[in-house]
Amino acid sequence: MSGESRENISNPRESLVSDYFKLVSLGDVSGLSNLFSDDSVIYEPFSKSECLIGKSEIVPFLRTVIMANKGMHYNLEIEKPEQSSDENLVFVLVRFSKGGSTTGKFRFEFQPHDESNCLKIKTIHIEFIHTI
């Protein structure tokens, strides 16, 4: 069973980040896809390409993320970088564990609210920094 820490969730963008990981653990590809803008970009260390652009490239990646995270436990830690005052950025350290553990650093960038006033993920940068 997956788990997460929500004690540091204090704004809508941080809440959306928490929802992202919750939907991954629930295996909800459609729900995950709805969190992204149509022209979102994901930079991740697993693909051969530099990045994944648009939902047509992101959705297959999300399916793979869901498969890789089955049975994974995780803990989210929202970082508050002193040098960043951009409210559209959220930095998260995620400790994944299933036998051993891995720590990932995620940077979520959100697009400003659109005409529907719906907050969407614009960009995710994923980097794994520590494995035990």
N, C-alpha and C positions, 0 to 999 in steps of 0.2 A: 504494500500500500504506500502511495506517495504521501508526503507531508510537506508542509511549508510553514515558515514563520511569517506572521502578518503583523507583528507588533510595531514595525516601523512604517507601516503603510499610512501615509498622511495626506495624499492628494490624489486626484483622479488619474493622473499618469502612472503613479506608483500602483494604484489599484488595478489599472489595465495590465501592467506588467505581471502582477500577481494572478490576474485572470488568465494570462497567456500560459503560465506554468500549470495552473489548475486545469485548463482545457487540454494541455498536453497529457497530463496524468489521466484525464477522463477519456482520452482518445477521440476527441471531438474535432475532426478536421474542418468541418463546416464552420463551427464556432470560431476556431483559430483563424480561418481564412477571413472571416468577417471583421477581425481585429485590424486587418491591414488595409491601407489605401490601395487602389488599383495599380499604382506605379511604385509600390514599395520595393525596397532593395534589402537583401540579406547578404552580409559578408560573413562567410563561415569557413572553417579550415578544412572541410572534408571534400568539397567539390573541386574538380579540375579547373573550373572557370573561376575568374576573380570574384564574381558575385552572382547572385540570383536576382533577376529583375522581373517584376510584375507577378501577379498571382499565378499565371500559367507555369512559371518556373518555381514559385514558392510553394504551391500546394503539394507537389510531389516530395519536396524537401520536408514539409510538415508531416507527411505520412511516415517518412523515414524516422523523423524525430520521435514520433509517437511509438513506433516499433522499438527504437533503441532505448526508450525510457520506461518500457513496461517493467513494473516491479521495482523501479528506481525510487529511492527516498531522496529528498532534497530539502535544502534549507536556503532561503533567500535572505540576503543582507543588502539592503539599499544603502549605497554609498552616497555621501554628501560631499563631493569635491569642493574644496574652498575656492578654486579658481573658476568654477563654472557657475554662471548666474543665469544660464539659459534654461528657462522653465520647460522647454520642450525636450530636454534630455533627462534620462534616468539611467544611472549606473547601478548595476547589480552584480554582486558576487553570489554565485550559486555553488553550493557544495552538493554534489551528487554522490550517492553511495549505494552500492549493491555489491557486497563483498568488500572490494576496495573502495577508494573514494577519489573523486576528481573535482577540481574547482574550476569553474568557468567564469569568465568576466564578460558580461553582456552590457552593451551600450544601446539603449533604445532611444530612438529619436521619433518624435511625434509631429505630425503635420498640424499646423494651426487649425482650429475648428473650421469646418467647411460650412456651406450654406445650411446644411441640416443640423449644424452644431454638434456633429458626431466626432468624437476623438478617435483617430486612427493611428496605427503604427506606420511610420514612413520608412525607417531604416533600423536594422539590427546589425550590430557588429558583435561577433562571437569569437572569443579567444579562450583557449584552455591553458591555464597557467600552472596547474599543480596536479600531479597524479600520485596516489599512494597505492 
